[in-house]
């Protein structure tokens, strides 16, 4: 990347006198605005300052890289300030960093995942070289600094060298692949810098594998950290390393502790030689409990997009039919509305369980288990064993292929035949026969018992079920406990009972609404970045996304988690005791139009009203506990 294309002499100041971080940022924002790079100077400044609240932009060796991804930016660019006097209190990864060279990056929102990452990576790579850094810091004019931005060539050895100090390779992954994955990665990297350990983190999230580990990183690493709630992809790459396994939430709570435990693991287990070309799986040391948990979470993470898409399509067809009085068209075979309805319905009814089974099997035995996994899911659908049958089929397919791989490894001349014929054909036949002929009736019978129990829930039993579901949803905001509640509700829905999912969908709004209400109505008790986050959290709640409240939970879990759980328990209990049902998963606020169990207006008032009541309770508790915290701090101070 050529840096000079993204700036100009007019965007660079050398030996400028600025006394603090805010003054530097305002100065550079003004330069960008003056050069016509911004639509709005004030809006971009606000976006930069919001980013400053999230994590330090000061790095080390005098460098700071504040940045803003903003709709107020016309074209990607950056401004530079070389300060006459260093700023000593700029929040930095290196606590002793005295900032005297500042790059302010201005990135349009639509380029947040491309230009932003490329520019940061390029700057970090160049600035990390002492010779390049010294060359910039010795410049005496804006033109000289501009000319020295490019034209510096590292040797191959410099480009590929890795520090000989302790090195950790890490993988972060969560079921949804969104919030926890990236927050855990940032926490590990920040903690590594603080304790003097080099940490390279590979994110396995919604965008696939990002920052994949290189052969050199894997060769020189001392230990691997798997902070993951789903199966780690391509795990065989780490076969030569001691591995410390933990949950994706662990680094968010104590990243330094995770790193310390990993280093202790490295002392107790011997590292072997890295073989880049060798892709045979190592002997699995994962406990069967962890393997089962990872299998379930991996399956769920792969059906979430199907559930959301199918549910929204189904909700759309119902909405159109009701709004435009097209019920006849909705019921007419092969009409456009009927076909859309069938599309959404088949995604949920036909596709969901086979995908669940297939990726549960994949988590256990990798790609060879996909075919048998799909076969198991189809068989589960054929025998009407629902979600439970799909999960059982996933386990069977995974462990059957695992057994075949152990007893009949793909070696020699017939390795291709074994991998691409024996495994899928034999695995599919065996798991299909077991599902259809052995487990079919027992699983279907158990499914009917569960359905009967759910249908007869009333009074105190319904209140307890709803309260428990509410607590589970808001306990870890998208984590394993939340996903366990989700699994139960989807299983109940697949069995024909729609009440638990209605409670689940209503509770998902509680945390988002309460965070927004608390930060907007009681602003002076919350930090600026908390208020900024709170402004948009309610929108995430309308979409059924609980992760918006994660920053609050991490900052003060002992107060925030009980506050959210109490309100959520009330919401869940109200919905279940009212017997409101919902058979369209993933529809968010549009669920209002497809509720069951009462006339549409009444059902909507109960369902949404329950969310508001729970949110009110949680808001009060959030504010009261925050006030108590402030008073306690004042007394201690």
C-alpha positions as CSV (number, residue, x, y, z in Angstrom):
1,X,0.0,0.0,0.0
2,X,1.3,3.5,-1.0
3,X,0.7,5.8,2.0
4,X,1.2,9.0,0.1
5,X,-1.9,8.4,-2.0
6,X,-4.0,8.7,1.2
7,X,-2.6,12.0,2.4
8,X,-0.9,15.2,1.3
9,X,1.6,17.8,2.5
10,X,-1.3,20.0,3.6
11,X,-2.5,17.2,5.9
12,X,0.9,17.0,7.8
13,X,2.2,19.2,10.6
14,X,5.7,19.0,12.0
15,X,6.9,20.3,15.3
16,X,3.4,21.6,16.1
17,X,2.7,22.7,19.7
18,X,-0.4,20.8,21.1
19,X,-0.9,20.0,24.8
20,X,-3.3,17.0,25.0
21,X,-5.1,14.3,23.1
22,X,-8.3,16.2,22.5
23,X,-6.4,19.2,21.1
24,X,-4.4,17.0,18.7
25,X,-7.5,15.2,17.4
26,X,-9.4,18.4,16.9
27,X,-6.4,19.9,15.1
28,X,-6.1,17.0,12.7
29,X,-9.9,16.8,12.2
30,X,-9.8,20.5,11.2
31,X,-7.1,19.8,8.6
32,X,-9.1,17.0,7.1
33,X,-12.2,19.2,6.9
34,X,-10.2,22.0,5.4
35,X,-8.9,19.7,2.7
36,X,-12.4,18.6,1.8
37,X,-12.1,15.1,3.1
38,X,-15.2,15.3,5.4
39,X,-18.9,16.0,5.0
40,X,-19.1,17.1,8.6
41,X,-16.3,18.1,10.9
42,X,-18.2,17.7,14.2
43,X,-19.8,14.4,13.3
44,X,-16.4,12.9,12.4
45,X,-14.8,14.3,15.6
46,X,-17.6,12.6,17.7
47,X,-17.1,9.3,15.9
48,X,-13.3,9.4,16.6
49,X,-13.9,10.2,20.3
50,X,-16.4,7.3,20.6
51,X,-13.7,5.0,19.2
52,X,-11.3,6.5,21.7
53,X,-13.5,5.2,24.6
54,X,-13.4,1.6,23.4
55,X,-9.7,0.8,23.7
56,X,-6.3,2.7,23.6
57,X,-5.1,4.1,20.3
58,X,-1.7,4.9,21.7
59,X,0.7,2.1,20.8
60,X,4.4,2.3,21.7
61,X,7.6,4.1,20.8
62,X,5.9,7.5,20.7
63,X,3.1,6.5,18.2
64,X,-0.6,7.0,18.4
65,X,-3.2,6.0,15.7
66,X,-6.6,7.4,16.5
67,X,-9.2,6.6,13.9
68,X,-12.8,6.9,13.0
69,X,-15.0,4.9,10.7
70,X,-17.7,7.4,9.9
71,X,-20.4,8.3,7.4
72,X,-19.0,11.8,7.7
73,X,-15.9,10.8,5.7
74,X,-15.9,11.4,1.9
75,X,-12.7,9.5,1.0
76,X,-10.3,7.5,3.0
77,X,-7.3,9.6,4.1
78,X,-5.1,10.4,7.1
79,X,-3.5,13.4,8.7
80,X,-0.2,13.5,10.7
81,X,1.0,15.6,13.5
82,X,4.7,15.4,14.7
83,X,4.5,17.1,18.1
84,X,7.1,19.4,19.5
85,X,6.5,18.2,23.0
86,X,5.3,14.6,23.7
87,X,2.0,13.9,25.4
88,X,2.5,11.6,28.4
89,X,-1.1,10.8,29.3
90,X,-2.3,9.4,26.0
91,X,-4.0,6.1,26.8
92,X,-1.6,3.5,25.2
93,X,-1.0,-0.2,25.1
94,X,2.5,0.6,26.4
95,X,1.8,2.4,29.7
96,X,5.1,4.3,29.3
97,X,4.4,5.5,25.8
98,X,5.0,9.3,25.3
99,X,3.2,10.2,22.1
100,X,5.0,12.5,19.7
101,X,3.8,11.1,16.3
102,X,0.1,10.9,15.6
103,X,-1.7,9.5,12.6
104,X,-5.4,10.3,12.5
105,X,-7.2,7.8,10.1
106,X,-10.5,8.9,8.4
107,X,-12.3,5.9,6.9
108,X,-15.7,5.9,5.2
109,X,-18.1,3.4,6.9
110,X,-18.4,1.3,3.8
111,X,-14.7,0.7,3.8
112,X,-14.5,-0.3,7.5
113,X,-13.6,-3.9,6.7
114,X,-11.1,-3.2,3.9
115,X,-9.2,0.2,3.8
116,X,-9.3,0.6,7.5
117,X,-7.7,-2.8,8.3
118,X,-5.2,-2.5,5.4
119,X,-4.1,1.0,6.5
120,X,-3.7,0.1,10.2
121,X,-1.8,-3.1,9.3
122,X,0.5,-1.2,7.0
123,X,1.2,1.5,9.5
124,X,1.9,-1.0,12.3
125,X,4.3,-3.0,10.1
126,X,6.3,0.1,9.1
127,X,6.3,1.9,12.4
128,X,7.5,-1.3,14.2
129,X,10.8,-1.0,12.3
130,X,13.1,1.3,14.3
131,X,14.9,2.7,11.3
132,X,11.6,3.8,9.6
133,X,10.2,5.2,12.8
134,X,13.4,7.2,13.4
135,X,13.4,8.5,9.9
136,X,9.9,10.0,10.4
137,X,10.6,11.4,13.8
138,X,13.7,13.2,12.5
139,X,11.8,15.0,9.8
140,X,11.9,18.8,10.1
141,X,9.2,19.8,7.6
142,X,5.8,18.5,6.4
143,X,7.2,17.9,2.9
144,X,10.1,15.9,4.2
145,X,7.8,13.7,6.3
146,X,5.5,13.3,3.3
147,X,8.3,12.2,1.0
148,X,9.5,9.7,3.6
149,X,6.2,7.9,4.1
150,X,7.0,5.5,1.2
151,X,10.1,4.3,-0.5
152,X,11.2,2.3,2.5
153,X,12.0,-1.3,1.8
154,X,12.4,-4.0,4.4
155,X,14.6,-6.9,3.7
156,X,13.0,-10.3,3.5
157,X,14.5,-11.2,6.8
158,X,12.9,-8.1,8.4
159,X,9.6,-8.7,6.7
160,X,9.3,-12.3,7.9
161,X,11.2,-12.2,11.2
162,X,9.3,-13.0,14.4
163,X,10.5,-12.1,17.9
164,X,12.4,-14.9,19.6
165,X,10.6,-14.1,22.9
166,X,7.7,-16.2,24.2
167,X,5.0,-16.5,21.5
168,X,1.4,-17.6,21.7
169,X,-1.0,-18.4,18.8
170,X,-4.6,-18.1,19.7
171,X,-8.0,-18.9,18.2
172,X,-11.2,-17.2,19.2
173,X,-14.6,-18.4,18.1
174,X,-18.2,-18.1,19.4
175,X,-21.5,-19.6,18.2
176,X,-22.7,-16.4,16.5
177,X,-19.3,-15.4,15.4
178,X,-19.9,-11.7,16.0
179,X,-19.3,-9.9,19.3
180,X,-17.5,-12.4,21.6
181,X,-15.1,-13.6,18.9
182,X,-13.6,-10.2,18.2
183,X,-13.8,-8.9,21.8
184,X,-11.9,-11.9,23.1
185,X,-9.3,-11.5,20.4
186,X,-8.7,-7.9,21.3
187,X,-8.5,-8.8,25.0
188,X,-5.9,-11.4,24.4
189,X,-3.7,-9.1,22.3
190,X,-4.0,-6.3,24.8
191,X,-3.1,-8.5,27.7
192,X,-0.2,-10.0,25.7
193,X,1.3,-6.5,25.2
194,X,0.9,-5.8,28.9
195,X,2.7,-8.9,30.1
196,X,5.4,-8.9,27.4
197,X,4.2,-11.9,25.4
198,X,3.7,-11.9,21.7
199,X,0.1,-13.1,20.9
200,X,-1.2,-13.7,17.4
201,X,-5.0,-14.2,17.3
202,X,-6.9,-15.9,14.5
203,X,-10.6,-15.0,14.5
204,X,-13.0,-17.7,13.4
205,X,-16.2,-15.7,13.2
206,X,-19.1,-14.7,11.0
207,X,-16.7,-13.7,8.2
208,X,-14.8,-17.0,8.2
209,X,-11.2,-17.3,9.3
210,X,-9.5,-13.9,9.7
211,X,-5.8,-13.3,10.4
212,X,-5.0,-17.0,9.7
213,X,-1.8,-18.1,11.4
214,X,1.2,-18.4,9.1
215,X,3.5,-21.4,9.0
216,X,6.2,-19.3,10.7
217,X,4.0,-18.3,13.5
218,X,2.9,-21.9,14.1
219,X,6.5,-23.1,13.9
220,X,7.9,-20.6,16.4
221,X,4.9,-20.5,18.8
222,X,5.4,-22.0,22.3
223,X,1.7,-22.7,23.1
224,X,-1.8,-22.4,21.6
225,X,-4.9,-20.9,23.2
226,X,-8.3,-22.0,22.0
227,X,-10.8,-19.5,23.4
228,X,-13.8,-21.1,21.7
229,X,-17.3,-22.3,22.3
230,X,-17.5,-24.1,18.9
231,X,-15.1,-26.5,17.2
232,X,-11.9,-24.9,16.0
233,X,-11.5,-25.2,12.3
234,X,-8.3,-26.8,10.9
235,X,-7.3,-27.8,14.4
236,X,-4.6,-30.2,13.1
237,X,-2.4,-27.2,12.4
238,X,-1.7,-27.0,16.2
239,X,-0.9,-30.7,16.7
240,X,2.7,-30.0,17.6
241,X,1.8,-27.5,20.3
242,X,0.6,-27.7,23.9
243,X,-3.0,-26.4,23.9
244,X,-4.8,-24.5,26.6
245,X,-8.6,-24.7,26.0
246,X,-11.1,-22.3,27.5
247,X,-14.4,-20.5,26.7
248,X,-14.6,-17.5,24.5
249,X,-15.8,-15.4,27.5
250,X,-12.7,-16.2,29.6
251,X,-10.4,-13.6,28.0
252,X,-13.1,-11.0,28.5
253,X,-13.0,-11.6,32.3
254,X,-9.3,-12.2,32.8
255,X,-7.1,-12.3,29.7
256,X,-3.9,-12.1,31.7
257,X,-5.0,-15.1,33.7
258,X,-5.7,-17.1,30.5
259,X,-2.3,-16.3,29.1
260,X,-0.6,-17.3,32.4
261,X,-2.5,-20.7,32.4
262,X,-1.4,-21.2,28.8
263,X,2.2,-20.6,29.7
264,X,1.9,-23.1,32.6
265,X,0.5,-25.6,30.1
266,X,3.5,-25.0,27.9
267,X,5.8,-25.9,30.8
268,X,4.0,-29.2,31.5
269,X,3.6,-30.4,27.9
270,X,6.4,-30.8,25.4
271,X,6.3,-29.0,22.0
272,X,7.2,-31.1,19.0
273,X,8.5,-30.2,15.6
274,X,6.0,-28.4,13.3
275,X,5.2,-30.2,10.0
276,X,3.6,-27.8,7.6
277,X,2.6,-30.4,5.0
278,X,1.4,-33.0,7.5
279,X,-2.4,-32.7,7.9
280,X,-3.2,-35.8,9.7
281,X,-5.2,-35.2,12.9
282,X,-3.5,-35.6,16.2
283,X,-4.9,-37.9,18.8
284,X,-7.8,-36.0,20.3
285,X,-7.3,-35.0,23.9
286,X,-10.6,-33.1,24.1
287,X,-12.9,-34.5,26.8
288,X,-16.1,-36.0,25.5
289,X,-18.1,-33.5,27.5
290,X,-16.3,-30.6,25.8
291,X,-16.7,-32.4,22.4
292,X,-20.4,-32.8,22.9
293,X,-20.9,-29.1,24.0
294,X,-18.8,-27.9,21.0
295,X,-20.8,-30.1,18.7
296,X,-24.1,-28.7,19.8
297,X,-22.9,-25.1,19.7
298,X,-21.4,-25.6,16.2
299,X,-24.6,-27.0,14.9
300,X,-26.6,-24.2,16.4
301,X,-24.3,-21.5,15.0
302,X,-24.8,-22.9,11.5
303,X,-28.6,-23.0,11.7
304,X,-29.0,-19.4,13.0
305,X,-28.7,-17.8,9.5
306,X,-31.3,-20.3,8.2
307,X,-33.7,-19.7,11.1
308,X,-33.4,-15.9,10.7
309,X,-33.7,-15.9,6.9
310,X,-36.6,-18.5,6.9
311,X,-38.4,-16.8,9.7
312,X,-38.2,-13.3,8.2
313,X,-39.4,-14.6,4.8
314,X,-42.3,-16.4,6.5
315,X,-43.1,-13.3,8.5
316,X,-43.0,-11.2,5.4
317,X,-45.6,-13.4,3.6
318,X,-47.9,-13.4,6.6
319,X,-47.5,-9.6,6.9
320,X,-48.3,-9.0,3.2
321,X,-51.3,-11.4,3.3
322,X,-52.8,-9.6,6.3
323,X,-52.0,-6.0,5.2
324,X,-53.3,-6.3,1.7
325,X,-56.1,-8.9,2.3
326,X,-54.3,-11.5,0.2
327,X,-55.3,-14.6,2.3
328,X,-56.7,-16.3,-0.7
329,X,-53.5,-15.8,-2.7
330,X,-51.5,-16.9,0.4
331,X,-53.4,-20.3,0.3
332,X,-53.4,-20.7,-3.5
333,X,-50.9,-23.3,-4.6
334,X,-48.1,-22.1,-6.9
335,X,-49.0,-18.4,-6.5
336,X,-46.1,-16.1,-5.9
337,X,-47.1,-15.5,-2.2
338,X,-47.6,-19.2,-1.7
339,X,-44.2,-20.0,-3.1
340,X,-42.5,-17.4,-0.8
341,X,-44.4,-18.9,2.1
342,X,-43.2,-22.4,1.1
343,X,-39.6,-21.1,0.7
344,X,-39.5,-19.8,4.3
345,X,-41.4,-22.8,5.6
346,X,-39.0,-25.3,4.0
347,X,-36.0,-23.4,5.3
348,X,-37.3,-24.0,8.7
349,X,-39.1,-27.3,8.3
350,X,-36.9,-29.2,5.8
351,X,-33.5,-27.6,5.9
352,X,-32.9,-26.7,9.5
353,X,-32.6,-30.1,11.1
354,X,-30.4,-31.7,8.4
355,X,-28.0,-28.7,8.7
356,X,-28.0,-29.0,12.5
357,X,-27.1,-32.7,12.3
358,X,-24.5,-32.2,9.6
359,X,-22.5,-29.5,11.4
360,X,-22.7,-31.2,14.7
361,X,-21.1,-34.2,13.0
362,X,-18.6,-31.9,11.3
363,X,-17.6,-30.6,14.7
364,X,-16.8,-34.1,15.8
365,X,-15.1,-35.6,12.7
366,X,-14.6,-32.8,10.2
367,X,-15.6,-32.8,6.5
368,X,-16.0,-36.6,6.1
369,X,-18.9,-36.5,8.5
370,X,-20.9,-33.9,6.6
371,X,-22.6,-36.4,4.2
372,X,-23.6,-38.8,7.0
373,X,-24.7,-35.8,9.1
374,X,-27.1,-34.6,6.4
375,X,-28.4,-38.2,6.1
376,X,-29.0,-38.3,9.8
377,X,-30.9,-35.0,9.7
378,X,-33.1,-36.2,6.8
379,X,-33.8,-39.4,8.6
380,X,-34.8,-37.4,11.8
381,X,-37.2,-35.4,9.7
382,X,-38.7,-38.6,8.1
383,X,-39.5,-40.2,11.5
384,X,-40.8,-36.9,13.0
385,X,-38.3,-37.0,15.8
386,X,-37.8,-33.2,15.6
387,X,-34.9,-31.3,17.1
388,X,-33.9,-34.0,19.5
389,X,-33.7,-36.6,16.7
390,X,-31.6,-34.2,14.7
391,X,-29.2,-33.7,17.6
392,X,-29.0,-37.5,18.2
393,X,-28.3,-38.0,14.5
394,X,-25.5,-35.5,14.5
395,X,-23.8,-37.3,17.4
396,X,-24.2,-40.7,15.7
397,X,-22.8,-39.5,12.4
398,X,-19.9,-37.7,14.0
399,X,-18.8,-40.7,16.2
400,X,-19.4,-43.3,13.5
401,X,-17.1,-41.4,11.1
402,X,-14.6,-40.9,14.0
403,X,-14.6,-44.7,14.5
404,X,-14.1,-45.3,10.8
405,X,-11.2,-42.9,10.6
406,X,-9.5,-44.6,13.5
407,X,-10.1,-48.2,12.2
408,X,-9.7,-47.4,8.5
409,X,-7.4,-44.4,8.1
410,X,-7.0,-43.0,4.5
411,X,-3.5,-44.1,3.7
412,X,-1.7,-45.4,0.6
413,X,-3.1,-45.9,-2.9
414,X,-6.7,-46.1,-1.7
415,X,-6.7,-43.0,0.5
416,X,-8.9,-41.0,-1.9
417,X,-11.4,-43.9,-2.3
418,X,-11.6,-44.2,1.5
419,X,-12.1,-40.5,2.1
420,X,-14.6,-39.8,-0.7
421,X,-16.5,-43.1,-0.9
422,X,-16.1,-45.3,2.1
423,X,-16.7,-42.7,4.8
424,X,-19.7,-40.9,3.2
425,X,-21.4,-44.1,1.9
426,X,-20.9,-46.4,4.8
427,X,-21.4,-43.6,7.3
428,X,-24.7,-42.5,5.7
429,X,-26.0,-46.1,5.5
430,X,-25.2,-47.0,9.1
431,X,-26.5,-43.7,10.6
432,X,-29.6,-43.8,8.4
433,X,-30.4,-47.4,9.4
434,X,-29.9,-46.6,13.1
435,X,-32.1,-43.5,12.9
436,X,-34.9,-45.1,10.9
437,X,-34.9,-48.7,12.3
438,X,-33.5,-48.4,15.9
439,X,-34.0,-45.0,17.4
440,X,-37.0,-43.8,15.4
441,X,-39.9,-44.8,17.6
442,X,-38.2,-44.2,21.0
443,X,-37.1,-40.6,20.0
444,X,-40.5,-39.9,18.5
445,X,-42.1,-41.2,21.6
446,X,-39.9,-39.0,23.9
447,X,-40.7,-36.0,21.6
448,X,-44.5,-36.6,22.1
449,X,-44.0,-36.8,25.9
450,X,-42.1,-33.5,25.9
451,X,-44.8,-31.9,23.7
452,X,-47.6,-33.2,26.0
453,X,-45.7,-31.8,29.0
454,X,-45.4,-28.4,27.4
455,X,-49.0,-28.4,26.2
456,X,-50.2,-28.9,29.8
457,X,-48.0,-26.3,31.4
458,X,-50.1,-23.9,33.4
459,X,-50.1,-21.8,36.5
460,X,-47.0,-21.9,38.7
461,X,-45.3,-24.4,36.3
462,X,-45.6,-22.0,33.4
463,X,-44.3,-19.2,35.5
464,X,-41.2,-21.2,36.6
465,X,-40.4,-22.2,33.0
466,X,-40.8,-18.7,31.7
467,X,-38.6,-17.2,34.5
468,X,-35.9,-19.8,34.0
469,X,-35.8,-19.1,30.2
470,X,-35.7,-15.4,30.9
471,X,-32.7,-15.7,33.3
472,X,-30.9,-18.0,30.8
473,X,-31.4,-15.6,27.9
474,X,-29.9,-12.6,29.7
475,X,-27.3,-14.4,31.9
476,X,-24.5,-14.2,29.3
477,X,-26.1,-12.4,26.4
478,X,-25.5,-14.7,23.5
479,X,-23.1,-17.1,25.3
480,X,-23.5,-20.8,26.0
481,X,-26.3,-20.4,28.6
482,X,-28.3,-18.2,26.2
483,X,-27.7,-20.8,23.5
484,X,-28.9,-23.6,25.7
485,X,-32.2,-21.7,26.2
486,X,-32.4,-21.1,22.4
487,X,-31.8,-24.9,21.8
488,X,-34.7,-25.8,24.1
489,X,-37.1,-23.3,22.5
490,X,-36.3,-24.3,19.0
491,X,-36.6,-27.9,20.0
492,X,-40.1,-27.2,21.5
493,X,-41.0,-25.3,18.3
494,X,-39.9,-28.2,16.1
495,X,-42.2,-30.4,18.2
496,X,-45.2,-28.2,17.8
497,X,-45.2,-26.1,21.0
498,X,-44.6,-22.4,20.3
499,X,-44.9,-20.9,23.7
500,X,-41.2,-21.2,24.9
501,X,-39.9,-19.4,21.8
502,X,-42.4,-16.6,22.2
503,X,-41.0,-16.0,25.7
504,X,-37.5,-16.3,24.4
505,X,-38.1,-13.7,21.6
506,X,-39.8,-11.3,24.1
507,X,-37.0,-11.6,26.7
508,X,-34.3,-10.8,24.0
509,X,-35.5,-7.2,23.9
510,X,-35.2,-6.7,27.7
511,X,-31.5,-6.1,28.0
512,X,-31.3,-3.8,25.0
513,X,-34.3,-1.7,26.0
514,X,-33.1,-1.4,29.6
515,X,-29.6,-0.3,28.6
516,X,-30.9,2.3,26.3
517,X,-33.4,3.6,28.9
518,X,-30.9,3.7,31.7
519,X,-28.2,5.6,29.7
520,X,-30.6,8.1,28.0
521,X,-32.8,8.9,31.0
522,X,-30.0,8.9,33.7
523,X,-27.1,10.2,31.6
524,X,-25.0,11.6,34.4
525,X,-24.5,8.2,36.0
526,X,-23.0,6.7,32.8
527,X,-19.8,7.4,30.9
528,X,-19.8,9.0,27.4
529,X,-19.0,5.8,25.6
530,X,-21.8,4.0,27.5
531,X,-24.3,6.6,26.4
532,X,-23.1,6.3,22.8
533,X,-23.5,2.6,22.9
534,X,-26.9,2.9,24.5
535,X,-28.2,5.1,21.7
536,X,-28.3,2.1,19.3
537,X,-28.7,-0.8,21.6
538,X,-32.5,-0.6,21.4
539,X,-32.4,-1.1,17.7
540,X,-30.4,-4.3,18.2
541,X,-33.1,-5.4,20.7
542,X,-35.8,-4.9,18.0
543,X,-33.8,-7.2,15.8
544,X,-33.6,-9.8,18.6
545,X,-29.8,-9.3,19.2
546,X,-28.8,-9.3,22.9
547,X,-25.1,-8.6,22.4
548,X,-25.5,-4.9,22.5
549,X,-25.5,-5.0,26.3
550,X,-22.1,-6.9,26.5
551,X,-19.9,-3.8,27.2
552,X,-22.1,-3.1,30.3
553,X,-22.0,-6.7,31.5
554,X,-18.2,-6.9,31.2
555,X,-17.5,-3.6,33.0
556,X,-19.7,-4.4,36.0
557,X,-20.9,-8.1,35.8
558,X,-21.9,-8.4,39.5
559,X,-24.4,-5.6,39.2
560,X,-25.5,-5.7,35.6
561,X,-26.1,-9.5,35.3
562,X,-28.6,-9.7,38.2
563,X,-30.3,-6.5,37.1
564,X,-30.9,-7.9,33.6
565,X,-31.9,-11.4,34.7
566,X,-34.5,-10.2,37.2
567,X,-36.4,-8.1,34.6
568,X,-36.0,-10.9,32.0
569,X,-37.4,-13.5,34.4
570,X,-40.6,-11.4,34.9
571,X,-40.9,-11.0,31.1
572,X,-40.5,-14.7,30.4
573,X,-43.1,-15.6,33.2
574,X,-45.7,-13.2,31.8
575,X,-45.5,-14.6,28.3
576,X,-45.5,-18.3,29.2
577,X,-48.4,-17.9,31.8
578,X,-50.4,-16.0,29.1
579,X,-49.8,-18.9,26.6
580,X,-48.7,-16.6,23.8
581,X,-47.0,-18.6,21.0
582,X,-44.7,-17.8,18.2
583,X,-43.9,-20.2,15.3
584,X,-41.7,-17.9,13.3
585,X,-38.2,-17.8,14.7
586,X,-35.7,-14.9,14.1
587,X,-38.4,-12.3,13.1
588,X,-37.5,-9.8,15.8
589,X,-40.1,-7.0,16.2
590,X,-42.0,-8.4,13.2
591,X,-43.0,-11.3,15.5
592,X,-45.9,-9.0,16.6
593,X,-47.8,-9.9,13.4
594,X,-47.5,-13.7,13.7
595,X,-48.1,-14.3,17.4
596,X,-50.6,-17.0,18.4
597,X,-52.7,-17.9,21.4
598,X,-54.9,-14.8,21.5
599,X,-56.3,-12.2,19.0
600,X,-53.5,-10.4,17.3
601,X,-53.9,-7.1,19.1
602,X,-54.1,-8.7,22.5
603,X,-51.3,-11.1,21.8
604,X,-49.1,-8.2,20.7
605,X,-49.9,-6.1,23.7
606,X,-49.0,-9.0,26.1
607,X,-45.8,-10.0,24.2
608,X,-44.4,-6.5,23.8
609,X,-45.8,-5.3,27.1
610,X,-44.0,-8.1,28.9
611,X,-40.8,-6.9,27.3
612,X,-41.4,-3.3,28.4
613,X,-42.3,-4.4,32.0
614,X,-39.1,-6.5,32.2
615,X,-37.1,-3.6,30.7
616,X,-38.5,-1.2,33.2
617,X,-37.6,-3.4,36.2
618,X,-34.0,-4.0,34.8
619,X,-33.6,-0.2,34.1
620,X,-34.5,0.6,37.7
621,X,-32.1,-2.0,39.0
622,X,-29.3,-0.8,36.6
623,X,-29.7,2.8,37.8
624,X,-30.0,1.9,41.5
625,X,-26.9,-0.3,41.5
626,X,-25.0,2.3,39.5
627,X,-25.9,4.9,42.1
628,X,-24.9,2.6,44.9
629,X,-21.5,2.0,43.2
630,X,-20.9,5.7,42.9
631,X,-21.7,6.3,46.5
632,X,-19.4,3.5,47.6
633,X,-16.5,4.9,45.4
634,X,-17.0,8.4,47.0
635,X,-16.9,7.0,50.5
636,X,-13.7,5.1,49.6
637,X,-12.2,8.1,47.9
